[in-house]
Amino acid sequence: MSTLMLGLGLVIALAMVGAAVVALVTRSTVTAVLAAGLVSLFASVFFVVLAAPDVAMTEAAIGSGLTTFLFFFVMGRIRREGEK
């Protein structure tokens, strides 16, 4: 692995850790869900750097896209149920 790829991988890994810390320490549920989606998005970029585009596409679609959507969908349903 070249030095550039190693540096890029390190930057992406640090960004993932930073987003994970934000997801853990924030008090806002919306911010936590967005930060968790960002971790997954950084993971998909990391898989591209590792030359695994099929895994990256799956992670982006399922991990970042669908999971984040489902969290927000359920949060909306819970809030509507609480208003009744």
DRENPA-3360 file (N, C-alpha, C; in nm, 2 decimals, always signed):
BEGIN
1 = MSTLMLGL = +0.09/-0.12/+0.00/+0.00/+0.00/+0.00/+0.09/+0.12/+0.00 ~ +0.06/+0.22/-0.08/+0.14/+0.34/-0.09/+0.12/+0.43/+0.03 ~ +0.21/+0.52/+0.04/+0.20/+0.62/+0.15/+0.08/+0.70/+0.14 ~ +0.04/+0.74/+0.02/-0.08/+0.82/+0.00/-0.21/+0.75/+0.05 ~ -0.22/+0.62/+0.01/-0.33/+0.54/+0.05/-0.33/+0.51/+0.20 ~ -0.22/+0.50/+0.25/-0.21/+0.48/+0.40/-0.26/+0.60/+0.47 ~ -0.21/+0.72/+0.43/-0.25/+0.84/+0.49/-0.40/+0.87/+0.47 ~ -0.45/+0.84/+0.35/-0.60/+0.86/+0.33/-0.68/+0.76/+0.42;
9 = GLVIALAM = -0.63/+0.64/+0.43/-0.70/+0.54/+0.52/-0.70/+0.59/+0.66 ~ -0.59/+0.65/+0.71/-0.58/+0.70/+0.84/-0.67/+0.81/+0.87 ~ -0.68/+0.91/+0.77/-0.77/+1.02/+0.78/-0.92/+0.97/+0.79 ~ -0.95/+0.88/+0.70/-1.09/+0.83/+0.70/-1.12/+0.75/+0.83 ~ -1.02/+0.68/+0.88/-1.04/+0.61/+1.01/-1.06/+0.71/+1.13 ~ -0.99/+0.81/+1.13/-1.00/+0.92/+1.23/-1.14/+0.99/+1.22 ~ -1.18/+1.01/+1.10/-1.31/+1.07/+1.08/-1.42/+0.98/+1.13 ~ -1.41/+0.85/+1.10/-1.50/+0.75/+1.15/-1.51/+0.75/+1.30;
17 = VGAAVVAL = -1.39/+0.76/+1.37/-1.39/+0.76/+1.51/-1.45/+0.89/+1.57 ~ -1.42/+1.00/+1.50/-1.48/+1.13/+1.54/-1.63/+1.13/+1.53 ~ -1.68/+1.08/+1.42/-1.83/+1.07/+1.40/-1.89/+0.97/+1.51 ~ -1.82/+0.86/+1.54/-1.87/+0.77/+1.64/-1.88/+0.83/+1.77 ~ -1.78/+0.91/+1.81/-1.78/+0.98/+1.94/-1.89/+1.08/+1.94 ~ -1.92/+1.15/+1.83/-2.03/+1.25/+1.83/-2.16/+1.17/+1.85 ~ -2.17/+1.06/+1.79/-2.30/+0.98/+1.80/-2.32/+0.93/+1.94 ~ -2.21/+0.90/+2.01/-2.22/+0.85/+2.15/-2.24/+0.96/+2.25;
25 = VTRSTVTA = -2.19/+1.08/+2.23/-2.19/+1.18/+2.34/-2.31/+1.29/+2.32 ~ -2.36/+1.29/+2.20/-2.47/+1.39/+2.18/-2.60/+1.36/+2.25 ~ -2.67/+1.46/+2.29/-2.80/+1.44/+2.36/-2.91/+1.44/+2.26 ~ -2.89/+1.49/+2.14/-2.99/+1.49/+2.03/-3.00/+1.36/+1.96 ~ -3.12/+1.30/+1.95/-3.13/+1.18/+1.88/-3.11/+1.19/+1.73 ~ -3.15/+1.30/+1.67/-3.13/+1.33/+1.53/-2.99/+1.34/+1.50 ~ -2.91/+1.41/+1.58/-2.77/+1.42/+1.56/-2.70/+1.29/+1.57 ~ -2.74/+1.21/+1.67/-2.68/+1.07/+1.69/-2.71/+0.98/+1.57;
33 = VLAAGLVS = -2.83/+0.99/+1.51/-2.86/+0.91/+1.39/-2.78/+0.95/+1.27 ~ -2.77/+1.08/+1.25/-2.69/+1.14/+1.14/-2.54/+1.10/+1.16 ~ -2.49/+1.11/+1.28/-2.35/+1.08/+1.30/-2.33/+0.93/+1.28 ~ -2.42/+0.84/+1.32/-2.40/+0.70/+1.29/-2.41/+0.67/+1.14 ~ -2.49/+0.74/+1.07/-2.50/+0.73/+0.92/-2.37/+0.78/+0.86 ~ -2.31/+0.88/+0.92/-2.18/+0.93/+0.87/-2.07/+0.83/+0.89 ~ -2.07/+0.76/+1.00/-1.97/+0.65/+1.03/-1.98/+0.55/+0.92 ~ -2.10/+0.51/+0.88/-2.12/+0.41/+0.78/-2.08/+0.46/+0.64;
41 = LFASVFFV = -2.10/+0.59/+0.62/-2.06/+0.65/+0.49/-1.91/+0.65/+0.48 ~ -1.84/+0.69/+0.59/-1.69/+0.69/+0.59/-1.64/+0.55/+0.58 ~ -1.71/+0.45/+0.63/-1.67/+0.31/+0.62/-1.68/+0.27/+0.47 ~ -1.78/+0.31/+0.40/-1.79/+0.28/+0.26/-1.68/+0.34/+0.18 ~ -1.64/+0.47/+0.21/-1.53/+0.53/+0.14/-1.40/+0.45/+0.18 ~ -1.39/+0.41/+0.30/-1.27/+0.33/+0.34/-1.26/+0.20/+0.26 ~ -1.38/+0.14/+0.23/-1.38/+0.02/+0.15/-1.33/+0.04/+0.01 ~ -1.37/+0.16/-0.05/-1.32/+0.20/-0.18/-1.17/+0.21/-0.18;
49 = VLAAPDVA = -1.12/+0.28/-0.07/-0.97/+0.29/-0.06/-0.90/+0.15/-0.06 ~ -0.97/+0.06/+0.01/-0.92/-0.08/+0.01/-0.94/-0.16/-0.11 ~ -0.99/-0.10/-0.22/-1.02/-0.16/-0.34/-1.13/-0.27/-0.33 ~ -1.23/-0.24/-0.26/-1.35/-0.33/-0.25/-1.48/-0.26/-0.28 ~ -1.49/-0.22/-0.41/-1.61/-0.14/-0.44/-1.74/-0.21/-0.42 ~ -1.75/-0.34/-0.43/-1.88/-0.41/-0.41/-1.92/-0.40/-0.26 ~ -1.82/-0.41/-0.17/-1.85/-0.40/-0.03/-1.89/-0.25/+0.00 ~ -1.82/-0.16/-0.06/-1.85/-0.02/-0.04/-1.99/+0.02/-0.08;
57 = MTEAAIGS = -2.03/-0.03/-0.20/-2.17/+0.00/-0.25/-2.27/-0.06/-0.15 ~ -2.25/-0.18/-0.10/-2.34/-0.24/-0.01/-2.35/-0.17/+0.12 ~ -2.23/-0.13/+0.17/-2.23/-0.05/+0.30/-2.29/+0.09/+0.28 ~ -2.27/+0.15/+0.17/-2.34/+0.28/+0.15/-2.49/+0.27/+0.13 ~ -2.53/+0.17/+0.06/-2.68/+0.15/+0.04/-2.75/+0.10/+0.17 ~ -2.70/+0.00/+0.23/-2.76/-0.06/+0.35/-2.72/+0.02/+0.48 ~ -2.60/+0.03/+0.50/-2.55/+0.09/+0.63/-2.58/+0.23/+0.64 ~ -2.55/+0.31/+0.54/-2.57/+0.45/+0.55/-2.71/+0.49/+0.50;
65 = GLTTFLFF = -2.76/+0.44/+0.39/-2.89/+0.49/+0.34/-3.01/+0.43/+0.41 ~ -3.02/+0.30/+0.40/-3.14/+0.23/+0.45/-3.15/+0.24/+0.60 ~ -3.04/+0.21/+0.67/-3.05/+0.22/+0.82/-3.08/+0.36/+0.87 ~ -3.02/+0.46/+0.81/-3.06/+0.59/+0.86/-3.20/+0.63/+0.83 ~ -3.25/+0.59/+0.71/-3.39/+0.61/+0.68/-3.48/+0.54/+0.78 ~ -3.45/+0.41/+0.81/-3.53/+0.34/+0.90/-3.53/+0.40/+1.04 ~ -3.42/+0.45/+1.09/-3.42/+0.52/+1.22/-3.51/+0.64/+1.22 ~ -3.50/+0.72/+1.11/-3.59/+0.84/+1.11/-3.73/+0.80/+1.09;
73 = FVMGRIRR = -3.76/+0.70/+1.01/-3.90/+0.65/+1.00/-3.96/+0.61/+1.13 ~ -3.89/+0.53/+1.20/-3.93/+0.48/+1.33/-3.95/+0.60/+1.43 ~ -3.85/+0.69/+1.43/-3.86/+0.81/+1.52/-3.99/+0.89/+1.49 ~ -4.02/+0.90/+1.36/-4.14/+0.97/+1.32/-4.27/+0.90/+1.37 ~ -4.27/+0.77/+1.36/-4.38/+0.69/+1.40/-4.40/+0.70/+1.55 ~ -4.29/+0.69/+1.63/-4.29/+0.70/+1.77/-4.35/+0.83/+1.82 ~ -4.30/+0.94/+1.75/-4.35/+1.07/+1.79/-4.50/+1.09/+1.76 ~ -4.54/+1.03/+1.65/-4.69/+1.04/+1.61/-4.77/+0.96/+1.71;
81 = EGEK = -4.72/+0.85/+1.75/-4.79/+0.77/+1.85/-4.80/+0.84/+1.99 ~ -4.69/+0.91/+2.02/-4.69/+0.98/+2.15/-4.79/+1.10/+2.15 ~ -4.82/+1.16/+2.04/-4.91/+1.27/+2.03/-5.06/+1.23/+2.05 ~ -5.09/+1.11/+2.03/-5.23/+1.06/+2.04/-5.28/+1.06/+2.18;
% end
